[in-house]
Amino acid sequence: MQTIVKYFIAFLLSIFSHIILAQSSDEQAIRQAAVDYMESYYSSNQSQMENAIHHEVAKRHVVEREGFQLLQNMGYTELVSLTKLDGKKYAQLPDEPLKVNVEILDIDGKIASIKAGTNQYDFYDYMHLAKMDGQWKIVNVLWDQKQKN
């Protein structure tokens, strides 16, 4: 009987360690997608952006114009094209390396929510990612300027 209990405990530990390793692997891949997204603009790396975002990505920002608000939209083509610009030209500290801060807010199965920002730009992004074909891709981005204290 004790042998059966030992095997059962070993089996449970194996399952839990597999779950923890899978979650850790997902967290790492989610962080990497966000880093690739942020770095691609800064370093003008088009393939890095393409790797981070889904082909149907939507990036949005609330804009105020002449007394009303609207959502400004960007998609895959525009995001990839913007990497052709010299992103360091707009950096706050162009002589310092880019530091990306990624806060994972939630992971549930094949979807995740994160908040990301950098030391170089005065905006932050809330992102939704989806795990498709084994890869985490950014599918939605809602961004805004950082509030000045």
The 8 nearest C-alpha neighbors of each residue, nearest first, counted from 0:
[[1, 3, 2, 4, 5, 6, 7, 8],
 [0, 2, 4, 3, 5, 6, 7, 8],
 [3, 1, 5, 0, 4, 6, 7, 8],
 [2, 4, 6, 0, 1, 5, 7, 8],
 [3, 5, 7, 1, 2, 6, 8, 0],
 [6, 4, 2, 8, 7, 3, 9, 1],
 [7, 5, 9, 3, 4, 8, 10, 2],
 [6, 8, 10, 4, 9, 5, 3, 11],
 [9, 7, 11, 5, 10, 6, 4, 12],
 [8, 10, 6, 12, 7, 11, 5, 13],
 [9, 11, 7, 13, 8, 12, 6, 14],
 [12, 10, 8, 14, 13, 9, 15, 7],
 [13, 11, 9, 15, 14, 10, 16, 8],
 [14, 12, 10, 16, 11, 15, 9, 17],
 [13, 15, 11, 17, 12, 16, 18, 10],
 [16, 14, 18, 12, 17, 13, 19, 11],
 [15, 17, 19, 13, 18, 14, 12, 20],
 [18, 16, 14, 20, 15, 19, 21, 13],
 [17, 19, 15, 21, 16, 20, 22, 14],
 [18, 20, 16, 22, 21, 17, 23, 15],
 [21, 19, 23, 17, 22, 18, 24, 16],
 [22, 20, 24, 18, 23, 19, 17, 25],
 [21, 23, 25, 19, 24, 20, 26, 18],
 [24, 22, 20, 26, 21, 25, 19, 27],
 [23, 25, 21, 27, 22, 26, 20, 28],
 [26, 24, 22, 28, 27, 23, 29, 21],
 [27, 25, 23, 29, 24, 28, 22, 30],
 [26, 28, 24, 30, 25, 29, 31, 23],
 [27, 29, 31, 25, 30, 26, 24, 32],
 [30, 28, 26, 32, 31, 27, 135, 25],
 [31, 29, 27, 33, 28, 32, 26, 34],
 [30, 32, 34, 28, 33, 29, 35, 27],
 [33, 31, 51, 35, 29, 30, 34, 36],
 [34, 32, 36, 30, 31, 35, 37, 29],
 [33, 35, 31, 37, 36, 32, 38, 30],
 [36, 34, 32, 38, 33, 37, 47, 39],
 [35, 37, 33, 48, 34, 39, 51, 38],
 [38, 36, 34, 35, 39, 40, 33, 41],
 [39, 37, 41, 35, 40, 36, 34, 42],
 [40, 38, 44, 48, 42, 47, 36, 43],
 [39, 41, 82, 43, 86, 38, 42, 37],
 [42, 40, 86, 38, 87, 39, 43, 37],
 [41, 43, 39, 44, 40, 38, 86, 87],
 [44, 42, 82, 40, 83, 39, 41, 85],
 [45, 43, 39, 47, 42, 46, 82, 40],
 [44, 46, 48, 47, 82, 79, 43, 49],
 [47, 45, 49, 48, 44, 50, 39, 79],
 [46, 48, 50, 39, 45, 44, 49, 35],
 [49, 47, 51, 45, 36, 39, 50, 46],
 [50, 48, 46, 47, 51, 52, 45, 79],
 [49, 51, 47, 48, 52, 46, 35, 32],
 [52, 50, 32, 48, 136, 36, 49, 35],
 [53, 51, 137, 136, 49, 50, 56, 48],
 [52, 54, 56, 136, 55, 138, 137, 51],
 [55, 53, 56, 75, 52, 138, 74, 49],
 [56, 54, 53, 75, 57, 138, 74, 52],
 [57, 55, 138, 53, 139, 74, 54, 75],
 [56, 58, 139, 74, 73, 140, 138, 59],
 [59, 57, 140, 73, 72, 141, 139, 74],
 [58, 60, 72, 141, 71, 70, 140, 73],
 [59, 61, 71, 142, 70, 141, 62, 143],
 [60, 62, 70, 69, 71, 68, 63, 59],
 [63, 61, 69, 68, 70, 60, 64, 71],
 [64, 62, 68, 67, 69, 66, 65, 61],
 [65, 63, 67, 66, 68, 62, 69, 61],
 [64, 66, 67, 63, 68, 62, 69, 61],
 [65, 67, 64, 63, 68, 62, 69, 61],
 [68, 66, 64, 63, 65, 69, 62, 61],
 [69, 67, 63, 62, 64, 61, 66, 70],
 [70, 68, 62, 61, 71, 63, 67, 64],
 [71, 69, 61, 60, 62, 59, 72, 68],
 [70, 72, 60, 59, 61, 69, 62, 73],
 [73, 71, 59, 58, 70, 57, 74, 60],
 [74, 72, 58, 57, 77, 59, 78, 71],
 [75, 73, 57, 77, 56, 76, 58, 78],
 [74, 76, 78, 77, 54, 56, 79, 55],
 [77, 75, 79, 78, 74, 80, 73, 54],
 [76, 78, 80, 79, 75, 74, 81, 73],
 [79, 77, 75, 81, 80, 76, 74, 73],
 [78, 80, 76, 77, 81, 82, 45, 48],
 [79, 81, 77, 82, 78, 83, 76, 45],
 [82, 80, 83, 78, 79, 84, 77, 40],
 [81, 83, 43, 40, 84, 80, 45, 79],
 [82, 84, 81, 43, 80, 85, 45, 44],
 [85, 83, 82, 81, 86, 43, 40, 80],
 [84, 86, 87, 88, 43, 83, 41, 42],
 [85, 87, 41, 88, 40, 89, 84, 43],
 [88, 86, 90, 89, 41, 85, 93, 42],
 [87, 89, 86, 85, 90, 93, 84, 91],
 [90, 88, 87, 86, 91, 120, 85, 93],
 [91, 89, 87, 119, 93, 92, 88, 120],
 [90, 92, 119, 93, 120, 89, 118, 121],
 [91, 93, 90, 95, 94, 119, 118, 96],
 [94, 92, 90, 95, 87, 91, 88, 119],
 [93, 95, 92, 96, 87, 90, 91, 97],
 [96, 94, 93, 92, 97, 119, 98, 91],
 [97, 95, 98, 94, 93, 92, 119, 118],
 [96, 98, 119, 99, 118, 95, 117, 38],
 [97, 99, 117, 118, 96, 100, 119, 116],
 [100, 98, 117, 116, 34, 101, 97, 118],
 [99, 101, 116, 115, 117, 98, 102, 114],
 [102, 100, 115, 114, 30, 103, 99, 116],
 [101, 103, 114, 113, 104, 115, 100, 30],
 [104, 102, 113, 105, 112, 101, 114, 106],
 [103, 105, 113, 112, 102, 114, 106, 111],
 [106, 104, 112, 111, 103, 107, 113, 110],
 [105, 107, 111, 110, 108, 112, 104, 103],
 [108, 106, 110, 109, 111, 105, 112, 129],
 [107, 109, 110, 106, 111, 130, 129, 22],
 [108, 110, 130, 129, 107, 111, 106, 131],
 [111, 109, 129, 107, 128, 108, 106, 130],
 [110, 112, 106, 128, 105, 127, 107, 129],
 [113, 111, 127, 105, 104, 126, 103, 128],
 [114, 112, 103, 104, 126, 102, 125, 115],
 [113, 115, 125, 102, 124, 101, 126, 103],
 [116, 114, 101, 124, 100, 123, 102, 113],
 [115, 117, 123, 100, 99, 124, 122, 101],
 [116, 118, 99, 119, 98, 100, 120, 97],
 [117, 119, 98, 120, 97, 99, 116, 91],
 [120, 118, 90, 91, 117, 92, 97, 121],
 [121, 119, 122, 90, 117, 118, 91, 89],
 [120, 122, 145, 144, 119, 123, 117, 118],
 [123, 121, 144, 145, 143, 120, 116, 142],
 [122, 124, 116, 142, 115, 143, 144, 145],
 [125, 123, 142, 115, 114, 141, 126, 140],
 [124, 126, 114, 141, 140, 113, 142, 115],
 [127, 125, 140, 113, 139, 112, 124, 114],
 [128, 126, 112, 139, 111, 138, 137, 113],
 [127, 129, 137, 111, 136, 138, 110, 135],
 [130, 128, 110, 135, 136, 109, 131, 111],
 [129, 131, 135, 109, 134, 133, 110, 136],
 [130, 132, 133, 134, 129, 135, 136, 109],
 [131, 133, 134, 130, 135, 129, 136, 109],
 [132, 134, 131, 130, 135, 109, 129, 136],
 [135, 133, 130, 131, 132, 136, 28, 129],
 [134, 136, 130, 129, 29, 128, 131, 28],
 [137, 135, 52, 128, 53, 51, 129, 138],
 [136, 138, 128, 52, 53, 127, 139, 51],
 [137, 139, 56, 128, 53, 127, 136, 57],
 [140, 138, 57, 127, 126, 56, 58, 137],
 [141, 139, 58, 126, 125, 59, 124, 57],
 [142, 140, 59, 125, 124, 58, 60, 126],
 [143, 141, 124, 60, 123, 125, 140, 59],
 [144, 142, 122, 123, 60, 145, 124, 141],
 [143, 145, 122, 121, 146, 123, 142, 147],
 [146, 144, 122, 121, 147, 123, 143, 120],
 [147, 145, 144, 148, 121, 122, 143, 123],
 [146, 148, 145, 144, 121, 122, 143, 123],
 [147, 146, 145, 144, 121, 122, 143, 123]]
